[in-house]
């Protein structure tokens, strides 16, 4: 009989989006009669199909096979595992796919208004200019900081901060705002005022 192949963690789920620029494909391989000889990962990065000999862990009829690969932002991947036993009965897994996410670009513009606030003003921070290579919708996250670097309001989608409600806003403070874009998978780098 042919070996039976079952994907195991941390293998990416079919149709998923990955963010680490590296994936490990891992599977359990079982043959009810014969020892497992080898496992091959068929890897397709939309430009090239490559076969990789996987690392086999264990011996006998029940083994694990895995292989780790670097991935590139914005690339779609498909993969499949083949395994054979000692008399070359060949089994194969289902085909799976995933996409390596492209993080948003850093916001190109960050402004805070009013430019010369009073201690009881509400400050509004606006970040713009981020783009996303995967055409994902973007949300901006804002953090307000005091002159000494202390956080007045931690990251959230709220782009306003009411100095009148904070004892930390005092005359001659230099309030700054950090902004980063988020595409539901990864944050961009930070830009600030």
FIGU-648671 format. One line per field, with one value per residue: residue number from 1; x, y, z of N, C-alpha, C in turn; residue in one letter. Coordinates in steps of 0.1 Angstrom, whole numbers. Example, Ala and Ser with C-alpha at 12.3 -4.5 7.8 and 13.67 -1.06 7.14 Angstrom:
// residues 2
n c(1,2)
nc1 c(132,128)
nc2 c(-57,-22)
nc3 c(78,71)
cac1 c(123,137)
cac2 c(-45,-11)
cac3 c(78,71)
cc1 c(132,129)
cc2 c(-33,0)
cc3 c(78,79)
res c(a,s)
END
This chain:
// residues 193
n c(1,2,3,4,5,6,7,8,9,10,11,12,13,14,15,16,17,18,19,20,21,22,23,24,25,26,27,28,29,30,31,32,33,34,35,36,37,38,39,40,41,42,43,44,45,46,47,48,49,50,51,52,53,54,55,56,57,58,59,60,61,62,63,64,65,66,67,68,69,70,71,72,73,74,75,76,77,78,79,80,81,82,83,84,85,86,87,88,89,90,91,92,93,94,95,96,97,98,99,100,101,102,103,104,105,106,107,108,109,110,111,112,113,114,115,116,117,118,119,120,121,122,123,124,125,126,127,128,129,130,131,132,133,134,135,136,137,138,139,140,141,142,143,144,145,146,147,148,149,150,151,152,153,154,155,156,157,158,159,160,161,162,163,164,165,166,167,168,169,170,171,172,173,174,175,176,177,178,179,180,181,182,183,184,185,186,187,188,189,190,191,192,193)
nc1 c(8,3,21,5,-1,-1,-6,11,13,40,29,17,-18,-41,-47,-40,-25,8,34,60,82,93,87,78,73,56,49,32,40,27,29,12,23,51,84,91,107,116,109,95,93,73,76,62,67,52,68,87,89,101,117,123,143,131,137,138,124,128,123,112,77,63,68,81,83,100,106,122,117,127,106,91,79,46,44,27,24,24,22,31,34,53,57,76,77,98,96,90,63,43,30,9,3,-25,-27,-16,-19,-6,-1,26,26,27,40,26,37,57,40,39,34,29,9,2,-24,-39,-12,1,-8,-30,-30,-54,-65,-77,-58,-52,-40,-28,-21,-9,-4,6,10,-2,11,-4,-28,-45,-69,-61,-55,-48,-27,-23,-1,3,28,46,69,90,91,73,43,13,-11,-17,-11,-37,-67,-77,-73,-71,-63,-71,-59,-69,-80,-59,-36,-9,-4,11,20,43,50,61,43,42,34,32,28,16,8,-16,-24,-42,-26,1,21,32,65,72,63,68,58)
nc2 c(-12,24,50,70,104,130,164,183,206,229,235,256,265,256,280,302,332,341,355,355,352,328,293,261,230,203,169,139,105,75,40,10,-15,-15,-1,35,51,76,112,137,171,190,220,251,282,300,307,288,252,231,203,191,172,160,163,133,121,97,61,32,23,45,78,112,139,168,202,233,265,297,325,349,382,389,368,340,306,271,237,202,170,141,106,76,41,12,-4,12,21,48,75,105,138,161,190,221,257,290,324,347,374,409,435,467,499,524,551,581,606,625,643,666,683,709,730,747,740,745,737,725,715,693,671,662,636,627,602,594,580,554,523,492,462,440,449,451,464,493,503,529,532,549,565,585,606,619,647,636,611,593,573,587,579,548,527,527,528,553,585,609,629,640,666,681,663,650,649,649,666,695,730,739,714,689,673,643,622,588,568,540,518,492,461,440,419,425,451,483,499,525,560,593,625)
nc3 c(0,-4,12,38,41,63,70,95,124,123,97,72,70,45,20,36,50,55,76,84,67,64,63,77,65,76,82,91,83,73,68,64,60,52,57,57,31,19,17,-3,-10,-30,-43,-53,-64,-80,-101,-104,-101,-77,-64,-32,-10,19,55,73,102,125,121,103,99,106,105,107,84,74,62,59,45,31,25,2,4,-8,-25,-39,-29,-37,-25,-21,-8,-14,-7,-3,1,11,-12,-32,-33,-39,-22,-19,-7,-3,-23,-12,-5,1,9,12,31,23,41,50,37,53,69,50,57,86,107,133,149,169,157,176,204,233,268,273,250,224,207,174,154,123,100,68,35,34,17,3,-8,-13,-18,4,27,47,81,103,132,162,186,214,228,256,264,278,268,279,275,266,255,244,214,192,171,175,168,182,211,242,258,279,296,308,333,326,305,302,303,278,271,248,228,210,182,172,143,127,100,94,80,86,90,93,108,96,95,118,117,128,145)
cac1 c(0,10,22,-5,6,-10,1,11,18,35,26,6,-31,-44,-53,-36,-15,19,40,74,92,99,77,82,63,58,39,34,39,25,27,8,31,65,91,91,121,119,98,99,84,72,74,59,66,45,77,95,86,113,115,133,143,127,143,130,126,123,125,101,65,56,79,77,91,98,115,120,121,125,95,93,67,38,44,19,31,17,31,26,44,53,65,76,82,110,95,86,49,43,18,11,-6,-33,-20,-20,-14,-6,6,35,21,36,37,23,48,56,32,48,31,23,7,-6,-30,-34,3,5,-20,-31,-30,-67,-69,-77,-49,-55,-29,-32,-11,-13,6,10,4,-1,14,-14,-41,-53,-73,-52,-60,-37,-27,-17,3,7,39,50,82,100,90,62,32,1,-22,-10,-15,-51,-71,-82,-62,-72,-59,-76,-49,-76,-84,-47,-27,4,-3,14,25,56,52,62,35,45,25,37,18,19,-3,-19,-32,-49,-17,14,22,44,74,66,67,63,59)
cac2 c(0,36,57,80,116,140,176,186,219,243,237,266,261,259,293,311,343,340,368,354,350,314,283,247,221,191,159,125,96,61,29,0,-27,-13,11,47,53,90,121,148,183,197,235,259,296,306,309,276,241,225,191,191,160,164,156,123,119,84,50,23,26,58,88,126,145,183,210,247,273,311,329,363,390,391,356,328,293,258,226,189,160,127,97,63,30,5,-10,24,25,62,82,119,146,170,202,233,269,301,337,354,388,421,445,480,508,533,563,591,619,625,657,668,696,722,731,753,737,749,725,718,712,680,670,652,631,621,595,591,577,540,515,478,455,429,456,450,477,497,511,535,531,561,565,599,605,632,652,627,598,585,571,593,571,537,525,524,535,566,595,621,629,652,671,686,652,644,656,649,677,707,740,737,700,686,660,637,611,578,563,528,512,478,455,429,408,430,465,489,506,537,573,602,639)
cac3 c(0,-5,25,40,45,70,74,110,127,120,83,70,66,31,18,47,48,64,79,90,56,66,67,78,61,84,80,96,72,79,58,73,58,49,62,49,26,18,15,-12,-10,-43,-39,-64,-60,-91,-111,-105,-93,-72,-54,-21,-1,33,66,78,116,129,112,103,92,111,106,104,74,74,54,61,33,31,15,-2,5,-19,-34,-37,-30,-35,-22,-20,-3,-19,2,-8,11,6,-25,-40,-34,-38,-17,-20,1,-10,-26,-3,-10,10,4,21,32,22,51,45,37,64,65,44,63,99,112,146,150,163,157,188,213,247,276,274,236,219,196,163,147,110,92,55,25,34,6,6,-20,-15,-19,16,34,58,93,110,147,168,199,218,238,262,262,284,262,284,267,271,249,236,201,189,159,179,164,190,225,249,268,290,305,312,341,321,296,309,295,272,267,233,225,197,178,164,135,119,92,97,69,93,92,98,109,89,104,125,114,139,144)
cc1 c(9,11,10,2,-4,-2,0,16,34,32,15,-7,-33,-52,-50,-27,-5,27,55,85,99,88,84,70,66,46,42,32,38,23,23,16,46,71,91,105,125,107,103,88,84,67,72,57,60,55,85,90,99,110,127,132,141,135,134,134,120,126,113,89,58,67,73,87,89,109,112,125,118,114,97,79,59,37,34,27,21,27,24,37,42,62,65,81,93,109,89,71,49,30,20,0,-15,-23,-25,-14,-14,1,14,30,32,31,34,36,46,48,42,46,24,22,0,-11,-38,-19,8,-7,-19,-32,-43,-73,-69,-68,-54,-43,-34,-20,-17,-1,11,3,6,1,4,-28,-51,-58,-64,-60,-47,-38,-18,-13,8,17,42,65,93,99,79,50,19,-11,-15,-17,-30,-55,-77,-70,-63,-68,-63,-67,-57,-80,-71,-39,-13,6,-1,20,40,59,53,56,38,35,33,26,24,7,-4,-28,-40,-39,-4,13,34,54,67,72,61,64,71)
cc2 c(12,43,68,92,125,152,178,200,219,245,247,260,264,272,304,322,342,353,367,352,337,305,269,239,208,182,146,116,82,51,17,-13,-26,-1,23,49,68,99,133,159,189,211,243,274,305,308,295,265,234,214,192,178,165,157,146,121,106,74,41,28,39,68,102,131,161,190,225,255,288,315,344,370,391,379,345,315,282,247,213,180,147,119,83,53,23,-2,0,25,40,68,97,126,153,182,214,245,280,313,343,369,398,431,459,489,518,545,574,604,617,639,656,682,697,722,737,752,744,736,718,715,697,679,659,649,624,615,592,585,562,533,500,470,444,435,454,464,480,505,517,534,542,559,580,598,619,635,642,613,589,585,577,585,561,535,520,531,549,576,608,618,642,656,676,676,645,653,657,660,690,717,737,723,699,673,655,626,601,572,551,523,497,472,442,417,413,445,470,494,519,550,582,616,644)
cc3 c(0,9,26,46,51,75,89,112,127,105,81,65,52,30,28,42,59,65,83,80,58,69,68,74,68,82,87,84,77,67,67,71,58,55,52,44,25,15,6,-11,-24,-40,-52,-59,-71,-103,-114,-96,-90,-63,-44,-13,13,43,72,93,120,118,113,95,96,113,104,93,75,66,57,49,37,21,13,-2,-9,-29,-29,-38,-29,-32,-20,-15,-10,-9,-4,2,4,-7,-35,-43,-31,-33,-19,-12,-9,-14,-17,-9,2,3,15,20,29,32,44,45,49,60,61,51,76,104,125,147,163,165,170,198,226,255,277,260,234,207,186,155,134,103,79,47,25,22,10,-7,-23,-17,-8,21,45,69,99,125,152,182,202,229,243,260,267,279,268,275,273,267,240,223,200,176,162,177,171,205,231,260,281,300,310,321,336,310,303,299,291,269,252,231,211,194,169,156,127,112,95,86,73,94,98,99,100,100,108,119,125,136,152)
res c(x,x,x,x,x,x,x,x,x,x,x,x,x,x,x,x,x,x,x,x,x,x,x,x,x,x,x,x,x,x,x,x,x,x,x,x,x,x,x,x,x,x,x,x,x,x,x,x,x,x,x,x,x,x,x,x,x,x,x,x,x,x,x,x,x,x,x,x,x,x,x,x,x,x,x,x,x,x,x,x,x,x,x,x,x,x,x,x,x,x,x,x,x,x,x,x,x,x,x,x,x,x,x,x,x,x,x,x,x,x,x,x,x,x,x,x,x,x,x,x,x,x,x,x,x,x,x,x,x,x,x,x,x,x,x,x,x,x,x,x,x,x,x,x,x,x,x,x,x,x,x,x,x,x,x,x,x,x,x,x,x,x,x,x,x,x,x,x,x,x,x,x,x,x,x,x,x,x,x,x,x,x,x,x,x,x,x,x,x,x,x,x,x)
END
